Amino acid sequence: MRLILLGPPGAGKGTQAKNLIDAYGIPQLSTGDILRSAIKARTPMGLEAKAVMDRGDLVSDTVVNGIVSERLDQDDARKGFILDGFPRTIPQAEALEQMLAEKGVALDAVVEITADAETLTRRIVNRAKENAANSGARADDNEEVVRNRLNVYREQTAPLVEYYRGKGLLKSVDGMASVEQVTASIRTAVEK
């Protein structure tokens, strides 16, 4: 199974990806995790990405496309994968389509997790407060940056919904339901 999870920041893509990993035995390929690892290691790419992410902006397509292509070639991704946080723009979606064609594979579905922007802002700010106690707070988990991330999502990533609908791959689920209900809805949608 080869899936993309779409949805605004805080919609639960990471949580749902973990549930789908357990269900299908395929890896989650999260560009955010890969980039955060590079930031923690203080690599040149990581430092560049950190400055961009701290503003709530997106890392360049060239860097992200390269990271994803290399990751798709790893053994654990050969039988399937869940992309979380990629693609974020139409050019990235087109690059992914080309990458997959070159590798002789295609997407099975694109799952859009829908959610209310104000609820998401509260969720992310609360996550930041909870994580601050154990030094796990992310610099991009404050209200101003969250609102910017939501605006960036609306402007740059939300157009992917229509892009993938046009390709017949889009499945939408209500991300405001319980975690278990969202997981069940995703599984039902992708297994049809």
C-alpha positions as CSV (number, residue, x, y, z in Angstrom):
1,M,0.0,0.0,0.0
2,R,1.4,3.4,-1.1
3,L,-0.4,6.3,0.6
4,I,-0.1,10.0,1.1
5,L,-1.7,11.7,4.2
6,L,-2.8,15.3,3.6
7,G,-4.1,17.7,6.1
8,P,-3.3,20.9,7.9
9,P,-0.8,21.0,10.8
10,G,-2.2,19.3,13.9
11,A,-4.8,17.3,12.0
12,G,-3.4,14.1,13.3
13,K,-1.4,12.8,10.3
14,G,1.5,11.6,12.4
15,T,-0.8,9.8,14.8
16,Q,-2.8,8.2,11.9
17,A,0.4,7.2,10.2
18,K,1.5,5.3,13.3
19,N,-1.8,3.4,13.4
20,L,-1.5,2.6,9.7
21,I,2.1,1.4,10.1
22,D,0.7,-1.2,12.6
23,A,-2.2,-2.1,10.3
24,Y,-0.2,-2.6,7.1
25,G,3.4,-3.2,8.1
26,I,4.7,-0.4,6.0
27,P,7.0,2.6,7.0
28,Q,5.9,6.2,7.6
29,L,8.1,8.5,5.5
30,S,7.9,11.8,7.3
31,T,9.9,14.6,5.9
32,G,9.4,16.5,9.1
33,D,11.1,13.7,11.1
34,I,13.9,13.5,8.6
35,L,14.5,17.2,8.7
36,R,14.2,17.3,12.5
37,S,16.9,14.6,12.7
38,A,19.2,16.8,10.5
39,I,18.5,19.8,12.7
40,K,19.3,17.8,15.9
41,A,22.6,16.6,14.2
42,R,23.3,20.2,13.3
43,T,24.1,19.3,9.7
44,P,24.3,22.2,7.2
45,M,21.0,21.2,5.7
46,G,19.5,20.9,9.1
47,L,20.6,24.3,10.2
48,E,19.2,25.8,7.0
49,A,16.0,23.9,7.4
50,K,15.7,25.0,11.1
51,A,15.7,28.7,10.2
52,V,13.0,28.1,7.6
53,M,10.9,25.8,9.8
54,D,11.1,28.2,12.8
55,R,9.4,30.8,10.7
56,G,6.7,28.3,9.7
57,D,7.8,28.3,6.1
58,L,8.6,25.4,3.8
59,V,12.0,23.9,3.1
60,S,13.1,24.0,-0.6
61,D,11.7,21.4,-3.0
62,T,15.2,20.4,-4.1
63,V,16.2,19.4,-0.6
64,V,12.9,17.7,0.2
65,N,12.6,15.9,-3.2
66,G,16.1,14.5,-2.8
67,I,15.4,13.3,0.8
68,V,12.2,11.5,-0.3
69,S,13.7,9.9,-3.4
70,E,16.6,8.4,-1.4
71,R,14.2,7.2,1.3
72,L,11.9,5.5,-1.2
73,D,14.8,3.4,-2.4
74,Q,15.4,1.9,1.0
75,D,14.4,-1.8,1.5
76,D,11.6,-1.2,4.0
77,A,9.7,1.1,1.6
78,R,9.7,-1.4,-1.3
79,K,6.4,-3.0,-0.4
80,G,4.7,0.3,0.5
81,F,4.9,3.4,2.5
82,I,2.9,6.3,4.1
83,L,4.1,9.7,3.1
84,D,3.4,12.3,5.8
85,G,4.3,15.9,5.0
86,F,5.2,15.3,1.4
87,P,4.2,16.5,-1.1
88,R,3.2,19.9,0.1
89,T,3.0,21.7,-3.2
90,I,1.9,20.9,-6.8
91,P,5.5,20.9,-8.1
92,Q,6.4,18.4,-5.3
93,A,3.4,16.2,-6.3
94,E,4.6,16.3,-9.9
95,A,8.2,15.4,-8.8
96,L,6.8,12.5,-6.7
97,E,4.8,11.2,-9.6
98,Q,7.9,11.3,-11.8
99,M,10.0,9.6,-9.0
100,L,7.5,6.8,-8.6
101,A,7.2,6.3,-12.3
102,E,11.0,5.9,-12.6
103,K,10.8,3.4,-9.7
104,G,8.0,1.5,-11.4
105,V,5.4,2.1,-8.7
106,A,2.2,4.2,-8.2
107,L,0.2,5.6,-5.4
108,D,-2.8,3.7,-4.1
109,A,-4.6,6.6,-2.4
110,V,-4.2,10.1,-1.0
111,V,-6.1,10.5,2.3
112,E,-7.1,14.1,3.2
113,I,-7.7,14.5,7.0
114,T,-10.0,17.5,7.4
115,A,-10.1,19.6,10.5
116,D,-11.2,23.0,11.9
117,A,-8.4,25.6,11.9
118,E,-9.2,27.1,15.3
119,T,-9.3,23.7,16.9
120,L,-6.0,22.8,15.3
121,T,-4.4,26.0,16.7
122,R,-5.5,25.2,20.2
123,R,-4.3,21.6,19.8
124,I,-0.8,22.6,18.7
125,V,-0.4,25.3,21.3
126,N,-1.6,22.8,24.0
127,R,0.9,20.2,22.7
128,A,3.7,22.8,23.0
129,K,2.7,23.6,26.6
130,E,2.6,19.8,27.5
131,N,6.0,19.2,25.7
132,A,7.7,22.2,27.3
133,A,7.7,20.4,30.7
134,N,9.9,17.6,29.3
135,S,12.0,19.8,26.9
136,G,10.2,18.4,23.9
137,A,8.7,21.6,22.7
138,R,9.2,22.5,19.1
139,A,10.1,26.1,18.2
140,D,7.3,26.0,15.6
141,D,4.6,25.2,18.2
142,N,3.6,28.7,19.2
143,E,0.4,30.4,18.2
144,E,1.9,33.0,15.8
145,V,3.9,30.3,13.9
146,V,0.9,27.9,14.0
147,R,-1.3,30.5,12.3
148,N,1.4,31.1,9.7
149,R,1.7,27.3,9.1
150,L,-2.0,27.1,8.6
151,N,-1.9,30.0,6.1
152,V,1.0,28.3,4.3
153,Y,-1.0,25.1,4.2
154,R,-4.0,26.8,2.7
155,E,-2.0,28.7,0.1
156,Q,0.5,26.0,-0.9
157,T,-0.7,22.5,0.1
158,A,-4.5,22.7,0.1
159,P,-4.4,22.8,-3.8
160,L,-3.2,19.2,-3.7
161,V,-6.7,18.2,-2.7
162,E,-8.1,19.1,-6.1
163,Y,-4.9,17.9,-7.8
164,Y,-5.4,14.4,-6.4
165,R,-9.2,14.5,-6.7
166,G,-8.6,15.0,-10.4
167,K,-6.4,11.9,-10.5
168,G,-9.1,9.8,-8.8
169,L,-6.8,9.1,-5.8
170,L,-8.4,11.4,-3.1
171,K,-10.2,10.0,-0.1
172,S,-11.4,12.5,2.6
173,V,-12.0,11.7,6.3
174,D,-13.2,13.8,9.2
175,G,-10.1,14.4,11.4
176,M,-12.3,15.9,14.2
177,A,-13.6,12.4,15.1
178,S,-11.8,10.3,17.7
179,V,-8.4,8.9,16.8
180,E,-9.9,5.4,16.5
181,Q,-12.8,6.6,14.3
182,V,-10.4,8.4,12.0
183,T,-8.2,5.3,11.7
184,A,-11.2,3.2,10.9
185,S,-12.4,5.7,8.3
186,I,-9.0,5.8,6.6
187,R,-8.8,2.0,6.5
188,T,-12.3,1.8,5.0
189,A,-11.5,4.4,2.4
190,V,-8.2,2.9,1.3
191,E,-9.4,-0.7,1.3
192,K,-12.3,-0.1,-1.1
